[in-house]
Amino acid sequence: MSPLPSLHEALSPSVSPSASQSTPARLTANASTKLPRVVLLVLALAYVFAGLYGRDPWKNDDVVSLATMLSALQSQGVDWLIPHMGELELTQGGPMVMWLGALMIHLFGPWIGDIAASRLVNLLWFGVTLGSIWYGTYLLGRRTEAQPLALPFGGEPTVKDYGRLIADVAALLFLATGGVLLRFHETSDVPANLAFQALGFYALARMMDKPKMGAMMLTLALVGAFLTRAWPGVVPLLFILPIVLIKRSILWSARGYAIGSVLLASALIACWWVPTMYFHPDWMKGWMHWNRLSFGLPDHLNVLRPFRDLLWFVWPTWPLALLALWQWRRWTTAPHIWLPFAVVLGALLTILISPQADEAEYVLLTVPLAVLAAFSIPTMRRGVINTLDWFALMCFSVTAACVWVGWFALHFGIPKQISLNIARQTAGYEPHIVGWSVALAVVCTLGWVAMIIWRVKTNPNALWRGSLLAAGGLTTSWLLLVLLWLPAIDYVRSYRPMSAEIRKTLEGLSSTPGELACLKSQGLGLGPRASLYVFDHIELVYETDCPFLLQQTTRKKLERGEAGFSDNAEVLWQGSRGADRFDRYQILRLPKQ
């Protein structure tokens, strides 16, 4: 065995062939058979389109972001600089999602509707994320340090085929990551921020051979991340830069481009910051306060919670990523391991300094873990890979079966116990069968069965088979959930029926036909407030002389008589969202002062 490479040799752009022979990757050309492009394309489109359309915006981030987009279209003067919902200014995040969403609504809303148009921006975020993962991994996989062991009589894959194999596997493993699935179908800042984080990873990989292009991509990533999620969005990228720009690394020679990217990004961000500071000083104060609250040490009750939640959020990539670090432990400083590992470190540092870390921070790990996991596949023995294949087959077959069992329980009452549990969660919902949706669900199920038969009957050699089964299984389960359960889920999560009842009540209270009575609020969350604005253009006011008040309370408080104004106000309407068992809403007529 050749001696261990030094740090300089491992990070150098040119590594001798003898050094590359000691890599743990072992595979033949047959194992790197190309994954048909149409398969990856169809899988990706099914993944992102399912659940994106055919439903109402849900609480909370989904509908709040849509409300800011609609408000931006109605903005007067310089109001478009800041996220706002009607007259309510939202002092958090940034305006990027609002700007692009408003643009999509302006361009396509007249043809496909405002809600559908707003979700076109999700296709952009998904495309940037998946494209950055694929091309960034492809660049790393083609490097000399990442190449598999040269076989004595030849037969190893070409550099291009090997790079493509690793890139395909990384993209498929990202699609198989369960935690990010729902977030990519919401019009919030989370998928947008993830897209810019992935673009930052690609920019650093590109900077190794084309520093100017990489620097431009890095600038775009920094500006986009800041304008999307402010400092919590850009800090992970700033953590990564000093890690990858260590002396003698392959990116050390491009440090000037990286520094230039940061300076240029700062100048571009100032083009938004300065006018916002001038025209909206109060908003900027609140925004800076939100940024300060986003950083700090978690209390003792929450310090371990992220690591517990992350185990399922980034499944199944984290075990494979750990395996990659172990198998490539002698090549940790090589770019194809060090770069994604640096991104992991940047995300972990961000989580550690976030007092209330949640999914918005967890998603930062999905991209680098998928890349690292991809480099573990060529190091595995065939028996281990076969075991993972069967685990994916069994796991997602059970998941698909559970979706069907639940659907039968919802519509036909069998099994009885499951039917009773579902009925409690969907109280008030009237089940109805949509023929075409059920037919498509049957087709998707048969497609999954076909994948099982393909794996069992042909026993393919291609190393992407396991990741394809995992991504295909998750996508099939998601498709079945959308096709069979979307009406019920929409009923449970949408505020549309409640908003319509409130509008009808306000129409009856108005002294002017065709107009709505004024309405102010008490204790109303952003989700229901945004829903009123989106569904029925109900904008809450702050005038003290308005006699009508929408109050959000709970069922228990109403039963105990602990809701505010209960003794001195007349209850005009009372309701809730779908099958909500906790929150209650009521419109009150306040006594004259």
Secondary structure in CASP SS format (residue, H / E / C, confidence):
PFRMAT SS
TARGET T0000
AUTHOR 0000-0000-0000
METHOD secondary structure of the structure
MODEL  1
M C 1.00
S C 1.00
P C 1.00
L C 1.00
P C 1.00
S C 1.00
L H 1.00
H H 1.00
E H 1.00
A H 1.00
L H 1.00
S C 1.00
P C 1.00
S C 1.00
V C 1.00
S C 1.00
P H 1.00
S H 1.00
A H 1.00
S H 1.00
Q C 1.00
S C 1.00
T C 1.00
P C 1.00
A C 1.00
R C 1.00
L C 1.00
T C 1.00
A H 1.00
N H 1.00
A H 1.00
S H 1.00
T C 1.00
K C 1.00
L C 1.00
P C 1.00
R H 1.00
V H 1.00
V H 1.00
L H 1.00
L H 1.00
V H 1.00
L H 1.00
A H 1.00
L H 1.00
A H 1.00
Y H 1.00
V H 1.00
F H 1.00
A C 1.00
G C 1.00
L C 1.00
Y C 1.00
G C 1.00
R C 1.00
D C 1.00
P C 1.00
W C 1.00
K C 1.00
N C 1.00
D H 1.00
D H 1.00
V H 1.00
V H 1.00
S H 1.00
L H 1.00
A H 1.00
T H 1.00
M H 1.00
L H 1.00
S H 1.00
A H 1.00
L H 1.00
Q C 1.00
S C 1.00
Q C 1.00
G C 1.00
V C 1.00
D H 1.00
W H 1.00
L H 1.00
I C 1.00
P C 1.00
H E 1.00
M E 1.00
G C 1.00
E C 1.00
L E 1.00
E E 1.00
L C 1.00
T C 1.00
Q C 1.00
G C 1.00
G C 1.00
P C 1.00
M H 1.00
V H 1.00
M H 1.00
W H 1.00
L H 1.00
G H 1.00
A H 1.00
L H 1.00
M H 1.00
I H 1.00
H H 1.00
L H 1.00
F H 1.00
G H 1.00
P H 1.00
W H 1.00
I H 1.00
G C 1.00
D H 1.00
I H 1.00
A H 1.00
A H 1.00
S H 1.00
R C 1.00
L H 1.00
V H 1.00
N H 1.00
L H 1.00
L H 1.00
W H 1.00
F H 1.00
G H 1.00
V H 1.00
T H 1.00
L H 1.00
G H 1.00
S H 1.00
I H 1.00
W H 1.00
Y H 1.00
G H 1.00
T H 1.00
Y H 1.00
L H 1.00
L H 1.00
G H 1.00
R C 1.00
R C 1.00
T H 1.00
E H 1.00
A H 1.00
Q C 1.00
P C 1.00
L C 1.00
A C 1.00
L C 1.00
P C 1.00
F C 1.00
G C 1.00
G C 1.00
E C 1.00
P C 1.00
T C 1.00
V H 1.00
K H 1.00
D H 1.00
Y H 1.00
G H 1.00
R H 1.00
L H 1.00
I H 1.00
A H 1.00
D H 1.00
V H 1.00
A H 1.00
A H 1.00
L H 1.00
L H 1.00
F H 1.00
L H 1.00
A C 1.00
T C 1.00
G H 1.00
G H 1.00
V H 1.00
L C 1.00
L C 1.00
R H 1.00
F H 1.00
H H 1.00
E C 1.00
T C 1.00
S C 1.00
D H 1.00
V H 1.00
P H 1.00
A H 1.00
N H 1.00
L H 1.00
A H 1.00
F H 1.00
Q H 1.00
A H 1.00
L H 1.00
G H 1.00
F H 1.00
Y H 1.00
A H 1.00
L H 1.00
A H 1.00
R H 1.00
M H 1.00
M C 1.00
D C 1.00
K C 1.00
P H 1.00
K H 1.00
M H 1.00
G H 1.00
A H 1.00
M H 1.00
M H 1.00
L H 1.00
T H 1.00
L H 1.00
A H 1.00
L H 1.00
V H 1.00
G H 1.00
A H 1.00
F H 1.00
L H 1.00
T H 1.00
R H 1.00
A H 1.00
W H 1.00
P H 1.00
G H 1.00
V H 1.00
V H 1.00
P H 1.00
L H 1.00
L H 1.00
F H 1.00
I H 1.00
L H 1.00
P H 1.00
I H 1.00
V H 1.00
L C 1.00
I C 1.00
K C 1.00
R C 1.00
S C 1.00
I C 1.00
L C 1.00
W H 1.00
S H 1.00
A H 1.00
R H 1.00
G H 1.00
Y H 1.00
A H 1.00
I H 1.00
G H 1.00
S H 1.00
V H 1.00
L H 1.00
L H 1.00
A H 1.00
S H 1.00
A H 1.00
L H 1.00
I H 1.00
A H 1.00
C H 1.00
W H 1.00
W H 1.00
V H 1.00
P H 1.00
T H 1.00
M H 1.00
Y H 1.00
F H 1.00
H C 1.00
P H 1.00
D H 1.00
W H 1.00
M H 1.00
K H 1.00
G H 1.00
W H 1.00
M H 1.00
H H 1.00
W H 1.00
N H 1.00
R H 1.00
L H 1.00
S C 1.00
F C 1.00
G C 1.00
L C 1.00
P C 1.00
D C 1.00
H C 1.00
L C 1.00
N C 1.00
V C 1.00
L C 1.00
R H 1.00
P H 1.00
F H 1.00
R H 1.00
D H 1.00
L H 1.00
L H 1.00
W H 1.00
F H 1.00
V C 1.00
W C 1.00
P C 1.00
T H 1.00
W H 1.00
P H 1.00
L H 1.00
A H 1.00
L H 1.00
L H 1.00
A H 1.00
L H 1.00
W H 1.00
Q H 1.00
W C 1.00
R H 1.00
R H 1.00
W H 1.00
T C 1.00
T C 1.00
A C 1.00
P H 1.00
H H 1.00
I H 1.00
W H 1.00
L H 1.00
P H 1.00
F H 1.00
A H 1.00
V H 1.00
V H 1.00
L H 1.00
G H 1.00
A H 1.00
L H 1.00
L H 1.00
T H 1.00
I H 1.00
L H 1.00
I C 1.00
S C 1.00
P C 1.00
Q C 1.00
A C 1.00
D C 1.00
E H 1.00
A H 1.00
E H 1.00
Y H 1.00
V H 1.00
L H 1.00
L H 1.00
T H 1.00
V H 1.00
P H 1.00
L H 1.00
A H 1.00
V H 1.00
L H 1.00
A H 1.00
A H 1.00
F H 1.00
S H 1.00
I H 1.00
P H 1.00
T H 1.00
M C 1.00
R C 1.00
R H 1.00
G H 1.00
V H 1.00
I H 1.00
N H 1.00
T H 1.00
L H 1.00
D H 1.00
W H 1.00
F H 1.00
A H 1.00
L H 1.00
M H 1.00
C H 1.00
F H 1.00
S H 1.00
V H 1.00
T H 1.00
A H 1.00
A H 1.00
C H 1.00
V H 1.00
W H 1.00
V H 1.00
G H 1.00
W H 1.00
F H 1.00
A H 1.00
L H 1.00
H H 1.00
F H 1.00
G C 1.00
I C 1.00
P C 1.00
K H 1.00
Q H 1.00
I H 1.00
S H 1.00
L H 1.00
N H 1.00
I H 1.00
A H 1.00
R H 1.00
Q H 1.00
T C 1.00
A C 1.00
G C 1.00
Y C 1.00
E C 1.00
P C 1.00
H C 1.00
I C 1.00
V C 1.00
G H 1.00
W H 1.00
S H 1.00
V H 1.00
A H 1.00
L H 1.00
A H 1.00
V H 1.00
V H 1.00
C H 1.00
T H 1.00
L H 1.00
G H 1.00
W H 1.00
V H 1.00
A H 1.00
M H 1.00
I H 1.00
I H 1.00
W H 1.00
R H 1.00
V H 1.00
K H 1.00
T H 1.00
N C 1.00
P C 1.00
N C 1.00
A C 1.00
L C 1.00
W C 1.00
R H 1.00
G H 1.00
S H 1.00
L H 1.00
L H 1.00
A H 1.00
A H 1.00
G H 1.00
G H 1.00
L H 1.00
T H 1.00
T H 1.00
S H 1.00
W H 1.00
L H 1.00
L H 1.00
L H 1.00
V H 1.00
L H 1.00
L H 1.00
W H 1.00
L H 1.00
P H 1.00
A H 1.00
I H 1.00
D H 1.00
Y H 1.00
V H 1.00
R H 1.00
S C 1.00
Y C 1.00
R H 1.00
P H 1.00
M H 1.00
S H 1.00
A H 1.00
E H 1.00
I H 1.00
R H 1.00
K H 1.00
T H 1.00
L H 1.00
E H 1.00
G H 1.00
L H 1.00
S C 1.00
S C 1.00
T C 1.00
P C 1.00
G C 1.00
E C 1.00
L C 1.00
A C 1.00
C C 1.00
L C 1.00
K E 1.00
S E 1.00
Q E 1.00
G C 1.00
L C 1.00
G C 1.00
L H 1.00
G H 1.00
P H 1.00
R H 1.00
A H 1.00
S H 1.00
L H 1.00
Y H 1.00
V H 1.00
F H 1.00
D H 1.00
H C 1.00
I C 1.00
E C 1.00
L C 1.00
V C 1.00
Y C 1.00
E C 1.00
T C 1.00
D C 1.00
C C 1.00
P C 1.00
F E 1.00
L E 1.00
L E 1.00
Q E 1.00
Q E 1.00
T E 1.00
T E 1.00
R H 1.00
K H 1.00
K H 1.00
L H 1.00
E H 1.00
R H 1.00
G C 1.00
E C 1.00
A C 1.00
G C 1.00
F C 1.00
S C 1.00
D C 1.00
N C 1.00
A C 1.00
E E 1.00
V E 1.00
L E 1.00
W E 1.00
Q E 1.00
G E 1.00
S C 1.00
R C 1.00
G C 1.00
A C 1.00
D C 1.00
R C 1.00
F C 1.00
D E 1.00
R E 1.00
Y E 1.00
Q E 1.00
I E 1.00
L E 1.00
R E 1.00
L C 1.00
P C 1.00
K C 1.00
Q C 1.00
END
